[in-house]
């Protein structure tokens, strides 16, 4: 027997290093789980920021510089009291540029501006009529021109012909001639050439001669420099005010050099100084919208506008529609955000449950070790601290790795939210094991008490907690049904409403856990009368499953509810777009013209590959019923072919006999409800667009019809139309024309062609929509993955006990086939419970929440759709497929475990004293 040397120091093995060396596989599995969860948690806010920024940029692009550029200007009326010399000094380039350098920095970081596209200058606020006879005059009306002296012309244009205009430094209001340039489009449309001289009328003196020295092409014609006032690059036709013949004239711009601005003071164009502040779309972020809106409001009528007036030494006014663009974007985002939050909360709940289950699994595996430590005097605080340290060593670096991967995969977004999300994952992963161990080992025990459903009795605290969750779930459902996912245009929903599906699933899980033992106990006695041991034993073991089954059941029900809810949302969005596209086009394709189509066009269209049928229509969009003040579109159709078309599209289907007249001169008509209410069933006259007159009588009513996109219409038999009125103006095409170019080529240049597929694609107008759909799909997929992982953790937790049970039963004569059946039948009740409960819960959640969820904005990027309100409806595939997958995974895992246990043999499992 060896004796320890008293003088030799005692060596204590480090706890963390010892535990990691003892179970490297478990540490690696925890690291992978935490890293994947942290990556998904950090990627969500990054993805939301990215598609929010992209959506804002798309909104800015769609609105155009004319709406997004803030224009500040000082009117001529504010300078009338000044002496002529001072007025001329104020409009010179140096003075206007000096004011611009003071005004440009005013918004600061609240509204990033683009210095390259922002501009300044002097312009005549009223166009001036130029009567030179060689100019283009469509209706013999002289054109009008703005005189614009905008800085930076050389840097924003390419010289096509001639040279850029120049001006001496001593130009005053008395100048009789100045030089100018025009855009290539202006020169082409108004017949202007290099060397042309335009005589602009002046006040009480000879006209100002403007000599064109150059023709320029804009470098970026769609950017703010040229498009904030598009007349600089493109002239436009304007109707003569008060002219009953609606004659038109051209309005264009003459581009003066900035130093020639004083010459505009001699005209009656009311010259004004102006400063264009163009936002930098690449630097705008959706999360900064409140700050940007405040800056725009201040520039329109606030402190920033007052500071601009001080810098300009006069009264400055503002013109901007940027706040309207921001409001439109906010409305779209507020409608989409809560739907994404529903998926995020659902997936986050499942991920949190999985992390808790992972900690619980480790605590159960180490129950004997922790019990021994407590029996030997370990304190709860010391035990929790050691467990926290060993978990943190693995979880914190793994969460940092997941965060870094998310930041690399999704750059350009705010990192703060991602860091907070990854930190929350790390905190939960670190706390799961210590908290579970503290809860299980508060009292020092030698033997653990039974922990199964049969012996578990809900405590008062649990009952109070469940009732609290029930109240929260009812409140969330009521709030969502009454006010929807957003309360007004500026709301983005709240967390309680977005948690409604999760709370419904949570309540269902708690109820099912309470009710789960009852049917099993009821089946146990009849099963005992059956021959064989597999059936009764499997039911007995299923009825004595772990009492901590709430977490896995909660994970499964939440995942199934989220998946079904998300699948129904995505299906509803796709159906709403498809319906809107069909109602807009009327069929798979539409060929139409203002005048009658050529007689052989229908045959050529029918010969395009993929076209199955062509239905000819005569559409009169501005038909006027007798005694009515509003025009009503009238469509003349072939009853048999059009009835077949309505059945194919599912829009306003009707029998062909509904348009059959019962004798006389009255045409039977199919009408919309509004038209039917207005004119009843009496015969009435209708004057068609081409002057033809028919008498119609309404015999049938339908909500919508393919021939007309609106909600008011009359449909009659085309054969009853008079003379030329019966010639077709529209062709509705059914089929799947793969080559849109071939269809347009067959239609020719005189007809307009619309395709249902193209219209469907156009409804995804904003990255907010496509980004939200991608995030929703990813969230649902991640939730499903976590649900499967929770199922595997549940089976893994019971694996040692099941392996030992099979080993003992095999010594008693149980065959391998019976062992497989036993494990499958034992796990089947819980799987069926989760599948059936998840399906019913998801169906109930969708039915309860659908009145408060409007998918219209998500589907068509607008508050109104041709198909009306897009409501949330149950998708059978989203309900049944995840539930069946749960059953399949459970059965497959149990069978695989039985097969693997049978291959390993029973010796190890039967050793006395081995940890199970």
SELOVEX-217934 format. One record per residue (C-alpha): residue number from 1; x, y, z. Coordinates in steps of 0.001 Angstrom, whole numbers, plus 500000, padded with zeros to 6 digits. Layout:
REM residues N
nr  px  py  pz
NUM  X  Y  Z
...
***
This chain:
REM residues 916
nr  px  py  pz
1  500000  500000  500000
2  501356  503359  498946
3  501488  506250  501362
4  501122  509844  500135
5  503979  512126  501065
6  502595  514810  503424
7  504991  517384  502035
8  503936  516834  498464
9  501519  519538  497244
10  498008  518422  496262
11  497194  518908  492602
12  493606  519915  491702
13  492598  519290  488107
14  490949  522329  486477
15  487196  521749  486203
16  486630  523208  482754
17  489578  521495  481098
18  488686  518179  482693
19  485065  518327  481589
20  485955  519305  478017
21  488443  516446  477787
22  485947  514027  479243
23  483179  514872  476734
24  484662  516466  473594
25  481802  515238  471417
26  479175  516971  473527
27  481177  520191  473564
28  481530  520108  469783
29  477812  519443  469322
30  476943  522363  471618
31  479357  524630  469731
32  477803  523726  466388
33  474279  524283  467745
34  475150  527666  469260
35  477072  528797  466173
36  474198  527903  463824
37  471615  529517  466101
38  473721  532660  466564
39  474222  532901  462808
40  470477  532736  462142
41  469661  535124  464987
42  472227  537664  463796
43  471309  537253  460127
44  467642  538149  460690
45  468091  541844  461631
46  470854  542178  459042
47  468598  540786  456299
48  465707  542997  457404
49  467955  546074  457276
50  469301  545127  453861
51  465942  544597  452175
52  464599  547669  453964
53  467403  549786  452522
54  466933  548239  449077
55  463199  548928  449271
56  463807  552567  450179
57  466181  552969  447251
58  463650  551380  444916
59  460987  553785  446192
60  463328  556705  445553
61  464107  555391  442085
62  460448  554871  441235
63  459480  558331  442493
64  462152  560010  440364
65  464219  563128  441037
66  461234  565396  440416
67  459660  564091  443645
68  462733  563266  445694
69  464763  566462  445182
70  464208  569256  447705
71  464043  572546  445809
72  464708  575771  447680
73  464132  579019  445826
74  464010  582724  446463
75  461339  584393  444329
76  461846  587573  442354
77  459127  589340  444360
78  461343  589253  447452
79  464080  591216  445602
80  461929  593835  443845
81  462620  596498  446458
82  466377  596212  445975
83  468366  598500  443647
84  469095  597028  440189
85  472804  596685  440936
86  472168  594682  444105
87  469589  592502  442337
88  472143  591745  439630
89  474805  591000  442245
90  472525  588506  444002
91  471947  586418  440887
92  475600  586246  439822
93  477235  582833  440074
94  479550  583716  442952
95  476671  584891  445150
96  474399  581942  444321
97  477260  579468  444803
98  478182  581040  448137
99  474617  580575  449352
100  474693  576978  448084
101  477817  576201  450130
102  475943  577370  453234
103  472660  575605  452463
104  474052  572235  451379
105  475420  571195  454825
106  472261  572157  456712
107  470555  568693  456788
108  473814  567087  457955
109  473730  563341  458610
110  469971  563409  459077
111  469484  563593  455305
112  472587  562599  453301
113  472821  564627  450093
114  474545  563858  446804
115  476972  566705  445996
116  477354  565549  442406
117  473633  565768  441596
118  472731  568752  443777
119  472847  572037  441901
120  472192  575766  442063
121  471349  578507  439620
122  468921  581135  438394
123  465834  580460  436275
124  462750  582184  435010
125  459820  580811  436948
126  457450  581637  434070
127  458128  580445  430489
128  458534  583168  427888
129  456893  583001  424479
130  459363  583130  421552
131  457773  583992  418208
132  460609  583223  415821
133  458812  581632  412872
134  461351  578899  412214
135  460642  577218  415555
136  458375  574126  415737
137  454694  575098  416183
138  452379  572024  416111
139  449126  574072  416112
140  450616  577383  414962
141  451132  578369  418597
142  454593  579809  419364
143  456736  577788  421821
144  457739  579022  425245
145  461125  578778  426947
146  462575  578911  430434
147  465899  580696  430741
148  468022  578566  433088
149  471513  579478  434284
150  472434  576342  436233
151  475981  575732  437425
152  477978  572662  436475
153  476751  572231  432896
154  480191  571227  431603
155  480556  568414  434153
156  477094  566947  433556
157  476931  566972  429758
158  478769  565851  426661
159  479108  568332  423832
160  477482  566931  420697
161  477882  569972  418453
162  479341  573492  418724
163  480762  574765  422016
164  479509  575551  425493
165  478117  579059  426013
166  480259  581742  427619
167  479470  585075  429228
168  481594  588102  430135
169  481838  589062  433800
170  480071  592363  433285
171  476699  591024  432103
172  473862  593122  433483
173  470135  593405  433018
174  470791  595743  430117
175  472510  593046  428062
176  471005  592636  424594
177  472533  589287  423667
178  473654  586177  425531
179  474794  582713  424551
180  473034  579457  425418
181  473086  575714  424874
182  470184  573332  424398
183  469812  569604  424921
184  469824  567339  421885
185  466162  566478  422451
186  465197  570139  422618
187  467142  570894  419439
188  465523  568004  417575
189  461949  568722  418533
190  462039  572511  418164
191  464258  572659  415048
192  467129  574476  416796
193  470643  574366  415372
194  474027  575726  416382
195  474033  579403  415447
196  470254  579823  415798
197  469172  583050  417477
198  466016  583147  419585
199  464474  586476  420470
200  463146  586355  424017
201  460770  589230  424836
202  462022  591749  427406
203  460200  594357  429493
204  459998  597832  427925
205  462951  597232  425618
206  464039  595229  422594
207  463953  591427  422897
208  466916  589625  424408
209  468788  587770  421662
210  469855  584267  422754
211  472405  582704  420421
212  472688  578895  420561
213  476373  577965  420556
214  476167  574282  421438
215  473989  571177  421596
216  474673  568863  424543
217  473777  565340  425630
218  473138  564749  429346
219  475666  562357  430913
220  473050  560973  433324
221  469670  562126  432021
222  467692  560357  434759
223  469642  561843  437655
224  468595  564870  439654
225  470720  567445  437810
226  468695  566934  434645
227  465456  565408  435937
228  464602  567510  438988
229  463361  569944  436302
230  463032  567663  433309
231  462423  570564  430931
232  466202  571084  430942
233  466653  567919  428870
234  463243  567221  427329
235  460660  569718  426048
236  456994  568926  426486
237  453675  569813  424872
238  451220  571960  426779
239  447587  572744  426040
240  446673  576381  425460
241  444770  577478  428583
242  441075  578029  427947
243  441276  576898  424317
244  438181  574826  423375
245  440108  573314  420451
246  442830  572114  422857
247  445708  573393  420747
248  449180  572601  422038
249  452577  574297  422075
250  456120  573314  423030
251  457776  574302  426303
252  461573  573990  426511
253  464659  575420  428198
254  467619  577522  427084
255  470746  576754  429137
256  472625  579984  429867
257  476089  580200  431439
258  475822  581022  435184
259  477492  584442  434718
260  474741  585439  432260
261  472031  585172  434929
262  471658  588999  435327
263  470355  589156  431752
264  467202  587310  432862
265  466217  590289  435037
266  465153  592212  431921
267  462480  589646  431045
268  458982  589135  432381
269  459838  585547  433426
270  460131  586434  437128
271  463671  585057  437591
272  464447  583336  440863
273  467467  581873  442573
274  467181  578185  443376
275  469134  575411  445089
276  468495  571724  444354
277  469249  569346  447242
278  469330  565789  445867
279  469375  562984  448483
280  472113  560390  448157
281  470041  557249  447686
282  473004  554961  448369
283  473466  556520  451833
284  469795  556323  452882
285  468728  553622  455321
286  465245  552465  456182
287  465930  552507  459925
288  466840  556227  459698
289  463446  557118  458252
290  462147  559093  461285
291  465271  561240  461305
292  465142  561793  457541
293  461437  562660  457657
294  462122  565204  460379
295  464901  566771  458300
296  462637  567035  455246
297  459886  568615  457325
298  462400  571129  458682
299  463499  571990  455149
300  459899  572436  454044
301  458723  574622  456891
302  461004  574639  459883
303  464325  575738  461351
304  466388  574531  458388
305  464275  576597  456005
306  464788  579651  458202
307  468546  579055  458194
308  468447  578778  454401
309  466653  582132  454238
310  469337  583683  456406
311  472040  582285  454130
312  470240  583610  451036
313  469604  587040  452587
314  465969  586861  451602
315  462758  584882  451775
316  463316  581252  450749
317  460500  578873  449911
318  460609  575115  449603
319  459067  572609  447243
320  459433  568883  447922
321  457453  565671  447712
322  460117  563619  449474
323  457972  563340  452592
324  455239  561711  450492
325  457761  559198  449135
326  458841  558393  452680
327  455205  558016  453745
328  454495  555575  450915
329  457541  553534  451863
330  456546  553592  455527
331  453076  552313  454668
332  454500  549387  452726
333  457029  548545  455423
334  454470  548790  458219
335  452286  546272  456400
336  455115  543822  455743
337  457052  544102  459022
338  454524  542440  461369
339  454192  539425  459075
340  457957  538923  459161
341  457852  539384  462937
342  455377  536502  463213
343  457853  534161  461513
344  460773  535571  463514
345  459030  535105  466858
346  457931  531597  465921
347  461384  530493  464820
348  463009  532259  467763
349  460743  530422  470169
350  461599  527056  468647
351  465321  527869  468694
352  465135  528913  472358
353  463331  525688  473216
354  466017  523662  471445
355  468766  525417  473412
356  466896  524749  476648
357  466403  521132  475631
358  470116  520783  474908
359  470904  522044  478404
360  468271  519759  479874
361  469691  516765  478014
362  473168  517445  479409
363  471770  517881  482916
364  469899  514570  482688
365  472957  512732  481383
366  474974  514073  484312
367  472275  513618  486938
368  474268  511035  488907
369  477415  513159  488831
370  475637  516283  490009
371  473738  514361  492684
372  477014  513000  494011
373  478570  516469  494075
374  475619  517830  496026
375  475792  514903  498458
376  479491  515649  499040
377  478750  519244  500003
378  478824  521242  496754
379  476767  524422  497044
380  474183  525393  494453
381  476056  528618  493712
382  479376  526874  493262
383  477830  524126  491159
384  476018  526625  488932
385  479196  528686  488548
386  481253  525704  487428
387  478594  524606  484948
388  478290  528154  483643
389  482058  528396  483152
390  482345  525138  481260
391  479394  526055  479024
392  480590  529617  478402
393  483988  528413  477224
394  482208  526623  474377
395  479132  528798  473749
396  480673  532280  473704
397  483306  531588  471008
398  480738  529636  468996
399  478271  532552  469153
400  481055  534952  468129
401  481858  532690  465193
402  478194  532647  464123
403  478008  536443  464440
404  481138  536894  462332
405  479742  534587  459661
406  476483  536557  459560
407  478320  539880  459267
408  480437  538508  456424
409  477443  537007  454621
410  475254  540126  454966
411  477478  543225  454949
412  476282  546805  454956
413  473667  546601  457723
414  473660  547746  461332
415  475769  545406  463483
416  474233  546434  466813
417  471046  544382  466441
418  473013  541392  465173
419  475410  541580  468132
420  472473  541756  470548
421  470781  538744  468918
422  473959  536636  468965
423  474590  537721  472565
424  471109  536580  473553
425  471776  533185  472000
426  475076  532867  473880
427  473443  533924  477157
428  470630  531409  476792
429  473031  528622  475839
430  475223  529397  478834
431  472338  529626  481289
432  470347  526558  480155
433  472525  523916  481861
434  473130  525763  485186
435  469461  526685  485577
436  468296  523154  484799
437  470820  521701  487236
438  469880  524148  490001
439  466171  523374  489509
440  466790  519619  489682
441  469239  519609  492606
442  467896  522219  494986
443  467488  519534  497619
444  470187  516971  498357
445  468881  513518  497380
446  470420  510123  497118
447  467818  508714  494778
448  465980  510794  492189
449  462204  510816  492344
450  460066  509566  489492
451  459739  512096  486715
452  457021  510915  484366
453  453568  511999  483326
454  451852  509435  485479
455  453364  510760  488696
456  453658  514448  487814
457  451073  516731  489377
458  450833  520358  488172
459  451678  522801  490925
460  449807  525983  491712
461  452575  528057  490211
462  452338  526152  486959
463  448570  526608  486896
464  448952  530367  487431
465  451590  530561  484691
466  449400  528655  482260
467  446416  530898  483006
468  448625  533955  482446
469  449718  532616  479074
470  446089  531906  478213
471  445121  535515  478988
472  448028  536808  476874
473  447082  534550  473972
474  443433  535631  474088
475  444456  539290  474244
476  446828  538902  471305
477  444217  537133  469187
478  441554  539737  469992
479  443984  542580  469206
480  444991  541021  465918
481  441401  540351  464856
482  440195  543843  465723
483  443021  546119  464525
484  445144  543882  462316
485  448894  543544  462140
486  449340  547327  461942
487  447299  550101  463451
488  447350  552786  460812
489  449861  553725  458187
490  452620  554520  460577
491  452424  551543  462851
492  454511  548479  462620
493  452570  546144  464887
494  453634  545241  468436
495  455302  542209  469927
496  452154  540839  471560
497  450294  540726  468263
498  453248  539159  466448
499  453491  536561  469208
500  449857  535508  468736
501  450580  532295  466751
502  453325  531371  469227
503  451051  531948  472209
504  448307  529872  470606
505  450788  527035  470075
506  452051  527391  473641
507  448570  527114  475108
508  447860  524095  472921
509  451084  522435  474113
510  450203  522955  477767
511  446680  521637  477238
512  447885  518583  475328
513  450453  517727  478004
514  447698  517745  480598
515  445343  515644  478456
516  447961  513327  476957
517  447908  510558  479653
518  444115  510185  479661
519  443586  508366  476337
520  446690  506233  476925
521  445397  505098  480301
522  442050  504374  478701
523  443702  502203  476050
524  446031  500412  478448
525  443375  498066  479884
526  441907  496886  476514
527  445450  496451  475195
528  446298  494221  478146
529  443818  491644  476862
530  445657  491343  473550
531  448087  488544  472850
532  451723  489516  472925
533  453710  491903  475040
534  454609  494628  472524
535  451277  496447  472472
536  450603  496690  476230
537  454250  497445  477011
538  454497  500225  474431
539  451321  501883  475725
540  452498  501568  479318
541  455851  503156  478493
542  454258  505896  476377
543  451966  506715  479297
544  454963  507012  481592
545  456984  509295  479323
546  459117  512012  480846
547  457199  514700  482656
548  459342  517348  480955
549  457655  516703  477591
550  456303  520249  477535
551  459420  521689  475857
552  459630  519264  472902
553  455880  519420  472391
554  456011  523212  472552
555  458804  523231  469970
556  456894  520942  467626
557  453571  522758  467949
558  455185  526169  467535
559  457153  524988  464511
560  454102  523372  462934
561  451985  526463  463598
562  454656  528785  462221
563  455224  526576  459171
564  451509  526329  458412
565  451009  530031  459072
566  453991  530934  456895
567  452981  528540  454135
568  449475  529978  454150
569  450891  533526  453974
570  453146  532691  451018
571  450381  530776  449255
572  447922  533604  449883
573  450359  536146  448468
574  450931  534042  445338
575  447190  533463  444874
576  446444  537168  445303
577  449018  538083  442659
578  447716  535437  440302
579  444145  536614  440799
580  445091  540271  440312
581  447043  539415  437153
582  444133  537431  435709
583  441649  540205  436463
584  443935  542832  434926
585  444748  540894  431744
586  441534  538879  431495
587  443262  535702  430290
588  446770  534341  429802
589  447419  537136  427291
590  445564  540166  425971
591  445945  541865  422589
592  444065  545143  422216
593  443982  548330  420185
594  442033  551581  420200
595  440643  550914  416730
596  439390  547654  415226
597  442006  544923  414843
598  442942  543520  411407
599  440679  540718  410236
600  443422  538050  410080
601  445050  538871  413404
602  443137  536263  415409
603  444431  533521  413105
604  448019  534721  413383
605  447784  534863  417159
606  446282  531376  417239
607  449274  530076  415290
608  451801  531164  417936
609  453248  528099  419726
610  451551  527492  423077
611  448298  529314  422254
612  445238  527101  422715
613  442330  529438  422062
614  441644  533027  421024
615  438469  534866  422004
616  437586  538022  420031
617  435869  540949  421775
618  434583  544376  420846
619  435301  546610  423828
620  433928  550148  424167
621  435444  551681  427311
622  433460  554947  427170
623  429955  553790  426255
624  427254  556134  427544
625  423931  554665  428813
626  420853  556782  428334
627  420020  558831  431398
628  423333  558067  433064
629  426052  560567  433864
630  428871  558015  434067
631  430342  556034  431206
632  430081  552239  431446
633  432465  549922  429520
634  430596  547633  427116
635  432066  544387  425750
636  430590  542583  422764
637  431465  538859  422927
638  430744  535525  421325
639  428570  533923  424070
640  429841  530338  423715
641  433542  531174  423495
642  433405  533838  426174
643  431506  531565  428576
644  434221  528943  428117
645  436845  531619  428808
646  435150  532642  432060
647  435124  529021  433199
648  438825  528681  432344
649  439856  531800  434275
650  437345  531363  437092
651  436270  534995  436718
652  432527  535627  436477
653  431611  532250  434963
654  428138  532160  433368
655  426180  529930  430966
656  426201  530946  427324
657  422388  531040  427314
658  422510  534039  429684
659  423270  536304  426683
660  420593  534815  424460
661  417895  537372  423704
662  414272  536308  424112
663  413084  538006  420931
664  412764  541625  420021
665  415518  544173  419544
666  416777  544198  423103
667  420180  542639  423703
668  420536  540472  426800
669  423360  541856  428946
670  425584  540596  431732
671  426206  543461  434182
672  428152  544269  437299
673  426173  544751  440547
674  426590  548548  440494
675  425296  548844  436924
676  422448  546436  437642
677  421384  548480  440668
678  421513  551671  438620
679  419472  550535  435588
680  417480  547541  436833
681  415981  545056  434386
682  414238  547576  432125
683  415513  548065  428550
684  417695  551158  428067
685  419729  552686  425249
686  423538  552702  425197
687  425588  554914  422864
688  428848  553195  421928
689  432205  554901  421423
690  431884  554849  417613
691  428407  556382  417673
692  426422  553140  417380
693  423319  552758  419537
694  421988  549526  421038
695  419162  548691  423424
696  420151  546339  426248
697  418349  544627  429081
698  420241  543192  432052
699  419563  539473  432494
700  422493  538317  434654
701  424804  539841  437254
702  428418  538954  438020
703  430992  540640  440263
704  433800  540631  437669
705  434363  539675  434033
706  437560  539021  432039
707  436795  541514  429264
708  436898  544592  431539
709  439345  545189  434360
710  437059  547528  436305
711  434111  546856  438567
712  431465  548356  436216
713  430649  546753  432867
714  428064  545467  430449
715  428634  542313  428360
716  426418  541679  425311
717  426301  539366  422298
718  428673  540802  419672
719  426495  539576  416819
720  423781  542026  417915
721  425994  545104  417589
722  425391  547396  414620
723  427701  547322  411562
724  431282  548336  412256
725  430761  548142  416002
726  430950  544328  415825
727  434576  544353  414616
728  436888  543040  417368
729  439188  545430  419202
730  440516  542935  421758
731  441717  539331  421704
732  441874  537263  424894
733  444367  534433  424557
734  444414  531236  426621
735  447363  528890  426737
736  451019  529221  427616
737  452876  531170  424926
738  456503  530526  425825
739  457836  533183  423454
740  456410  536588  424340
741  458399  538122  421484
742  456690  535844  418948
743  453290  536871  420309
744  454137  540565  420012
745  455559  540050  416553
746  452346  538342  415453
747  450272  541173  416970
748  452202  543843  415080
749  453092  547344  416141
750  449544  548704  416212
751  448327  546482  419064
752  449234  546402  422725
753  450109  542994  424196
754  449816  542136  427893
755  450848  538806  429405
756  449533  537436  432663
757  453000  536208  433642
758  454548  539628  433083
759  451830  541323  435074
760  452341  538759  437855
761  456056  539599  437951
762  455326  543337  438018
763  453436  542993  441291
764  456710  542192  443058
765  457648  545841  442689
766  459708  546434  445812
767  462637  544616  447417
768  460603  544934  450596
769  458218  542331  449200
770  460770  539924  447771
771  463080  540376  450768
772  460270  539770  453237
773  459239  536634  451368
774  462803  535306  451415
775  463187  536045  455122
776  459818  534451  455826
777  460736  531336  453870
778  464120  531099  455587
779  462530  531575  459004
780  459982  528839  458376
781  462695  526502  457090
782  464893  527246  460104
783  461948  526665  462429
784  461295  523314  460789
785  464966  522390  461182
786  464934  523309  464864
787  461729  521330  465335
788  463335  518226  463839
789  466343  518826  466080
790  464082  519044  469130
791  462496  515766  468119
792  465916  514155  467783
793  466990  515556  471165
794  463881  514058  472740
795  464635  510640  471287
796  468318  510981  472164
797  467426  511757  475759
798  465569  508471  476073
799  468080  506465  474024
800  470151  504983  476905
801  467044  503859  478755
802  465551  502342  475641
803  468788  500535  474813
804  468909  499036  478306
805  465260  498024  478089
806  465772  496235  474771
807  468826  494460  476154
808  466909  493149  479164
809  463905  492134  477069
810  466101  490271  474624
811  467394  488118  477454
812  463736  487260  478083
813  463175  486193  474465
814  462164  489414  472683
815  463084  489240  469004
816  464711  492072  467059
817  461532  492638  465043
818  459514  492912  468241
819  462090  495338  469615
820  461728  497573  466567
821  457939  497491  466859
822  458171  498276  470565
823  460266  501425  470040
824  458147  502574  467108
825  454870  502041  468967
826  456280  503701  472090
827  457242  506874  470213
828  454210  506907  467939
829  451652  508336  470442
830  453748  511426  471101
831  454418  511891  467385
832  450745  511521  466524
833  449864  513871  469365
834  452302  516492  468076
835  451194  516048  464452
836  447465  516143  465163
837  447803  518887  467750
838  450022  520937  465469
839  447620  520598  462558
840  444593  521559  464626
841  446473  524384  466350
842  447722  525789  463053
843  444260  525584  461509
844  442705  527277  464544
845  445392  529972  464615
846  444889  530794  460947
847  441107  530888  461313
848  441333  533046  464418
849  443913  535479  463071
850  442898  535749  459404
851  440359  538601  459898
852  443154  540834  461176
853  445744  540045  458499
854  445626  541797  455131
855  448072  540444  452550
856  447167  542994  449860
857  450173  545245  450346
858  452571  542297  450487
859  451063  540805  447330
860  450772  543818  445013
861  452802  546574  446722
862  449722  548770  447034
863  446858  549278  449445
864  444319  548258  446789
865  444364  545296  444435
866  442300  544512  441319
867  441289  541335  443132
868  440200  543160  446278
869  441408  542367  449782
870  443880  539476  449951
871  442864  537536  453047
872  444810  534798  454825
873  443420  531346  454016
874  444383  527867  455146
875  446763  526020  452855
876  446195  522235  453162
877  449714  521407  451987
878  451289  523635  454646
879  449093  521976  457273
880  449598  518331  456396
881  453148  518020  455031
882  454968  519227  458198
883  452734  517067  460398
884  453390  513960  458323
885  457104  514790  458346
886  457062  514766  462168
887  455526  511284  462218
888  457939  510027  459566
889  461023  511365  461375
890  459852  509909  464692
891  459161  506457  463280
892  462361  506451  461238
893  464503  507494  464207
894  462967  504858  466494
895  463463  502135  463900
896  467059  503230  463318
897  467743  503201  467058
898  466330  499672  467399
899  468437  498480  464460
900  471622  500041  465828
901  471021  498685  469340
902  470499  495219  467926
903  473834  495359  466123
904  475806  496491  469194
905  474710  493580  471346
906  473467  493520  474942
907  476577  492892  477065
908  477462  496528  477658
909  473900  497486  478515
910  473601  494696  481125
911  476716  495620  483120
912  475786  496456  486672
913  476626  499972  487755
914  477165  501424  484273
915  475664  504862  483640
916  472550  504640  481581
***
